[in-house]
Amino acid sequence: MTDRINLDKIISELAKDNEAPLEDLFNHYYPRLYNFSRSFLKIEEDIDDILQEVFVKIWLNRKKINSAATFNSFIFTITRNLLLNALRSRLNNENIKGEILKLSLAEEYSQMEQVEYHELKEKVNNLVNELPERQKEIFILSREEGLSHKEIAEKLGISTKTVEYHINQSIKHLKKNLKEIGLMSVLFFYLFF
């Protein structure tokens, strides 16, 4: 297969439930998506699984793809969303959080910093609990369960704009209240939320 593919033809064939062009699509996009994923995650573990899921999603949404002109951004958006979900899932894993914490701290400060980490985590949890119930529910679905805005909207029967609004309000609340604590809280916030 050459570097150039006929996306219009592939999209048309996929819409007719023809699986064969999916392999051409895979061969064409895989190297670029792999490099994009590796630069995003910084490690190669799980990239193949994520990319397979990208192409499964393309197959499942084949009838909704209406333009070769927008396909490139479509496939990279799917990839980015799956990478974000994988990253959130990793960061929500307590073992991984502990490893990141250990790696980021000098050994002599480790115990003192771990105490501060747990205090900061408790402060963040308290701040999340201060949110109005709907905001709190949406924030937890997004950050702790790793659901996309669309998935949250569907689950709660609300618009994605409403989900975005509540998440933005939650983040503003957390940033405002964590700003006073300093650098460690900012790192915690960006790493884990």
Secondary structure, DSSP 8 states (H G I E B T S, - for coil): --S---HHHHHHHHHTT--HHHHHHHHHHHHHHHHHHHHHHSS-TTHHHHHHHHHHHHHHTGGG---HHHHHHHHHHHHHHHHHHHHHHHHHSHHHHHHHHHHHS-GGGHHHHHHHHHHHHHHHHHHHHHS-HHHHHHHHHHHTS---HHHHHHHHT--HHHHHHHHHHHHHHHHHHHTTT-HHHHHHHHHH-
